[in-house]
Amino acid sequence: MKHSTPQGIEIAYLMNGELMSVRRLSRRSEWRSGLSAFFVVAAMSAAAASVVAAALLIAHRVLFVPTYLGLWLLVTLGAASLAGYRAARRARAYHVGAAIDDDAFTALPMRLVRREGTSYRLVLAPGFTGRLDGDRAAIPVEAVLRDAAAGGGRMVEVPFEPGARAEISTGTATFVLRNLPDVGPPPPAAPGSVRRFARRALLPLEMAALASIFCAVPVGAKIGEADMHSAIPTGATPWEIEKALRGEAQTQARSLHQCFDVLPISCQRSGYVGVGVSLSRDGEMREHWIARSTYGADCPVEQCMSDVVSTWFFEPLPQSMRLVLPVQVLRTDKPLPLGPARAAADLERTAARQQVASVVN
């Protein structure tokens, strides 16, 4: 016969005849425990994310919000879902034993009652006494255990059908169980169960707090009046201005390396170029050209260098100037295509050809 009304198990725990606790197992209690653990961990995660964000801002760090929120959302859903699943799974059984998380104290740790599918099962162990009441006459627990021992088993599980009642004793503990319709308000979760599973979520929250450091960067320093002034003093002499411009040009000369990557091996060498510039008082480049170069016709780099120089910038000047800045061009750190030995051999052959040509002429 099928029962349309959901069933629940009421378990009364007595110690030396004194009532210690009463707990009900049901599907609704499982859902309540799972949802309670889920929302408690979610609230803990939200509070931790807020505290970490405030601490990073106090430490003058700027958060990259999409990554930060994505990290904490992932950790929150994962930790809360895991805590809810564990709490719901724990709520479907009644545990006895000597552990602090058990529902009742006995010398033998075990699950006294557990849900399997839509029905509940009662677990009996050697040393239990009492009786099982159902539709038929009461059955002594000792007889059930004796039959199990004859079959070679120790513990035995018996179905606990709707309307069944059992009274089981082990040592000084007595359990009175009833299978009743699950009606009325939802049964409360076991004391401390939600806190127990929420406490296990502290580790992923701590790891998320540590990972949050990589979602923040230091706050940039504000630009002050001193930063807006030119590095070239207003009263500088023309020679001092030229030296400052030479330093600025030499610093930007690294960008000239790109002009040599497409040239033959023989051109992959250091040299000098004279960069002509015409600058306004604001440091704006009005005109630029390559005045001279140590690279001959075999290494046509003047046009490329002129294009690169057009992207350079200079500090504001006390007065507009037109001058030629000598710049040393260094070989790029990019490795040579065929190795340094091949490059040296090519250079020697090129030098030998030039020497022969000069002798012939």
C-alpha positions in Angstrom: 0.0 0.0 0.0 1.4 3.4 -1.0 1.2 6.3 1.3 0.7 9.7 -0.3 1.5 11.6 2.9 5.3 12.1 3.4 6.6 10.2 6.4 9.0 11.2 9.1 10.8 9.5 11.9 10.5 10.9 15.5 13.4 9.7 17.7 13.3 10.3 21.5 16.6 9.8 23.3 16.5 8.9 27.0 19.4 8.5 29.4 18.6 6.5 32.6 14.9 7.2 31.9 15.4 11.0 31.6 14.4 12.6 28.3 17.5 14.2 26.7 16.4 15.2 23.2 13.8 14.6 20.5 14.6 14.8 16.8 12.6 14.3 13.7 14.0 13.0 10.4 12.1 14.0 7.2 12.7 15.3 3.7 11.7 18.8 4.9 14.3 18.7 7.6 16.9 17.7 5.1 16.0 20.7 2.8 15.9 23.0 5.8 19.4 21.9 6.9 20.8 22.2 3.4 19.4 25.6 2.7 20.4 26.9 6.1 24.0 25.8 5.6 24.0 27.3 2.0 22.8 30.7 3.1 25.0 30.8 6.2 28.1 30.1 4.1 27.0 32.6 1.4 26.6 35.3 4.0 30.0 34.4 5.4 31.5 34.7 1.9 29.9 38.0 1.2 31.1 39.4 4.6 34.7 38.1 3.8 34.7 39.7 0.4 33.6 43.0 1.8 36.3 42.9 4.5 39.0 41.9 2.0 37.9 44.7 -0.4 38.0 47.3 2.4 41.4 46.1 3.6 42.8 46.4 0.1 41.4 49.9 -0.3 42.9 50.9 3.0 46.2 49.5 1.8 46.0 51.8 -1.2 45.2 49.0 -3.7 42.9 49.3 -6.7 40.6 46.3 -7.4 39.9 45.0 -10.8 36.2 44.5 -10.1 35.2 41.9 -12.8 37.9 39.5 -11.8 37.4 40.1 -8.0 33.6 39.6 -8.2 34.0 36.6 -10.4 36.5 35.0 -8.0 34.3 35.5 -5.0 31.1 34.5 -6.8 32.8 31.2 -7.8 34.1 30.5 -4.3 30.7 31.5 -2.8 28.7 29.1 -5.0 31.2 26.3 -4.6 31.6 26.5 -0.8 27.9 27.2 -0.1 26.7 24.3 -2.4 29.2 21.9 -0.8 28.1 22.9 2.7 24.4 22.6 1.8 24.9 19.2 0.3 26.9 17.9 3.3 24.3 19.3 5.8 21.4 17.7 3.8 23.2 14.4 3.6 23.9 14.4 7.3 20.3 15.3 8.2 19.0 12.1 6.5 20.4 9.9 9.2 20.5 9.7 13.0 24.1 9.0 14.3 25.0 7.7 17.7 28.4 7.2 19.2 31.0 9.0 21.3 31.9 11.8 18.8 30.9 15.4 19.6 28.9 15.6 16.4 26.7 12.6 17.1 23.1 13.0 17.9 23.2 10.7 21.0 25.8 9.0 23.1 26.5 5.3 22.9 29.5 3.1 23.2 29.1 1.8 19.6 29.4 4.4 16.8 26.8 3.8 14.1 23.9 5.2 12.1 20.8 4.1 14.1 18.3 5.3 11.4 18.9 6.3 7.8 16.8 7.1 4.8 17.2 5.0 1.7 15.1 6.3 -1.2 11.6 7.0 0.0 11.8 4.7 3.0 13.6 4.6 6.3 15.6 1.7 7.7 16.5 0.9 11.3 19.9 -0.5 12.1 20.3 -3.0 15.0 23.6 -4.1 16.5 24.6 -6.8 18.9 23.8 -5.8 22.5 20.6 -4.0 21.6 17.4 -5.0 23.5 13.8 -3.9 23.2 11.0 -4.5 20.8 9.7 -3.6 17.3 5.9 -2.8 17.0 4.1 -2.8 13.7 1.0 -4.1 12.1 1.6 -7.5 13.6 2.6 -8.5 17.1 5.7 -7.0 18.7 9.0 -8.6 17.8 11.9 -8.7 20.3 15.0 -7.1 19.1 17.0 -10.0 20.5 15.2 -12.4 18.1 16.0 -10.3 15.1 19.7 -10.2 16.1 19.7 -13.9 16.8 18.4 -14.7 13.3 21.0 -12.3 11.8 23.8 -14.0 13.8 22.6 -17.4 12.6 22.9 -16.1 9.0 26.5 -15.1 9.7 25.8 -11.3 10.1 26.3 -9.0 13.0 24.4 -5.8 12.3 21.0 -6.0 10.6 18.8 -3.5 8.9 15.1 -3.7 9.1 12.5 -1.6 7.2 10.8 1.0 9.4 7.4 1.2 7.8 4.8 4.0 8.3 3.0 3.5 11.6 5.9 1.4 13.1 7.2 1.9 16.6 10.3 0.7 18.3 11.9 0.9 21.7 15.6 0.1 21.8 18.0 0.1 24.7 21.8 -0.1 24.7 23.7 0.4 28.0 22.0 3.4 29.8 20.6 4.9 26.6 17.1 4.2 25.3 15.6 5.2 22.0 11.9 5.4 21.2 11.2 5.7 17.5 8.0 6.3 15.6 7.2 6.6 11.9 4.6 9.3 11.7 3.2 11.5 8.9 5.3 14.5 8.3 2.9 17.3 9.1 3.1 20.6 10.9 6.0 23.0 10.8 9.3 21.9 9.3 11.5 20.1 11.9 14.4 22.2 13.0 18.0 21.2 12.1 20.0 19.3 14.6 21.7 21.6 17.1 25.1 22.8 15.8 24.8 21.0 12.4 24.7 24.1 10.3 27.6 25.7 12.3 29.6 22.6 11.9 29.4 22.5 8.1 29.8 26.3 7.8 33.0 26.1 9.8 34.5 23.8 7.2 34.0 26.5 4.6 36.6 28.8 6.2 39.5 27.2 4.2 38.2 28.1 0.7 37.3 31.5 2.0 40.8 32.0 3.3 42.2 30.9 0.0 39.9 33.3 -1.9 41.1 36.1 0.4 44.7 35.3 -0.5 43.9 35.1 -4.3 42.2 38.5 -4.0 45.7 40.1 -3.7 46.3 39.3 -7.4 43.1 41.2 -8.4 44.5 44.5 -7.1 47.2 46.8 -8.2 48.9 49.7 -6.3 47.2 53.1 -6.5 49.1 55.3 -9.0 50.7 58.4 -7.5 49.0 61.7 -8.3 50.7 64.1 -10.8 51.7 67.2 -9.0 52.9 70.6 -10.2 56.5 69.5 -10.0 55.8 66.6 -12.4 54.4 69.1 -15.0 57.6 71.2 -15.1 60.2 70.5 -17.8 63.4 68.7 -16.8 65.3 71.4 -18.7 65.6 74.5 -16.5 64.4 77.8 -17.9 67.8 79.5 -17.5 69.8 76.7 -19.2 72.5 77.7 -21.7 72.3 76.4 -25.3 75.0 73.9 -24.5 73.1 72.6 -21.5 70.0 72.3 -23.6 71.8 70.4 -26.3 73.3 67.9 -23.7 69.8 67.3 -22.3 68.4 66.7 -25.8 71.2 64.3 -26.6 70.4 62.3 -23.5 66.7 62.2 -24.4 67.5 61.1 -28.0 69.9 58.4 -26.8 67.3 57.0 -24.5 64.8 56.7 -27.4 67.4 55.3 -29.8 66.5 51.8 -28.8 63.5 52.1 -31.1 66.0 52.2 -34.1 66.7 48.5 -33.7 63.6 47.6 -35.8 65.3 49.1 -38.8 68.0 46.4 -38.8 65.9 43.3 -38.4 65.1 43.1 -42.2 68.7 43.8 -43.3 71.5 41.3 -44.2 73.8 40.0 -41.5 76.5 42.3 -42.5 74.4 45.3 -41.4 73.7 43.8 -38.0 76.4 46.0 -36.2 76.6 49.1 -34.1 77.1 52.5 -35.5 76.4 56.2 -35.3 73.8 58.5 -36.9 73.3 62.2 -36.8 69.6 63.0 -36.2 68.5 66.4 -37.2 65.5 67.9 -35.5 63.7 71.2 -35.4 61.9 71.7 -32.1 59.4 74.3 -30.9 59.4 75.7 -27.3 56.8 73.1 -26.3 59.2 70.3 -27.4 57.1 69.6 -30.5 59.0 68.2 -33.5 58.5 70.5 -36.5 61.0 68.8 -38.8 63.4 65.8 -38.7 66.0 64.2 -40.9 69.1 62.0 -40.9 72.1 64.2 -41.3 74.8 61.6 -41.4 75.3 57.9 -40.8 78.1 55.3 -40.5 75.9 52.8 -42.5 76.7 52.9 -46.3 74.6 52.2 -49.3 74.7 48.5 -48.6 72.6 49.2 -45.4 69.8 51.5 -46.4 68.4 52.5 -43.1 68.1 56.3 -43.4 64.4 56.3 -44.4 63.4 53.8 -41.7 65.3 55.8 -39.1 63.6 59.0 -40.2 60.2 57.4 -39.8 61.2 56.1 -36.3 62.6 59.5 -35.2 59.2 61.1 -36.1 57.7 59.3 -33.1 60.2 60.7 -30.6 59.3 63.4 -28.1 61.3 65.9 -26.1 60.9 68.1 -23.0 59.7 71.7 -23.4 62.6 74.1 -24.2 63.4 77.6 -23.1 63.5 78.5 -26.8 63.0 76.8 -30.1 66.0 75.1 -31.6 67.3 73.4 -34.7 70.3 71.1 -34.3 71.8 67.7 -35.1 72.0 65.1 -32.3 74.6 62.4 -32.5 73.1 59.0 -31.5 74.9 55.7 -31.0 73.0 52.8 -32.5 73.5 49.5 -30.6 72.8 46.0 -31.9 69.5 44.6 -30.6 69.3 41.8 -28.0 67.5 39.7 -30.6 69.8 36.7 -31.5 71.4 36.6 -35.0 69.6 34.2 -37.4 72.6 32.1 -38.2 74.7 32.6 -35.1 77.5 34.9 -34.2 80.2 32.8 -36.0 78.3 33.1 -39.3 77.8 36.8 -38.8 81.5 37.3 -38.1 82.4 35.4 -41.3 80.1 37.5 -43.4 81.6 40.6 -42.0 85.1 39.4 -42.9 84.0 38.6 -46.4 82.4 42.0 -46.9 85.5 43.7 -45.6 87.7 41.7 -47.9 85.5 42.6 -50.9 85.7 46.2 -50.1 89.5 46.1 -49.7 89.9 44.3 -53.1 87.6 46.8 -54.8 89.6 49.7 -53.4 92.9 48.2 -54.6 91.5 47.6 -58.1 90.2 51.1 -58.3 
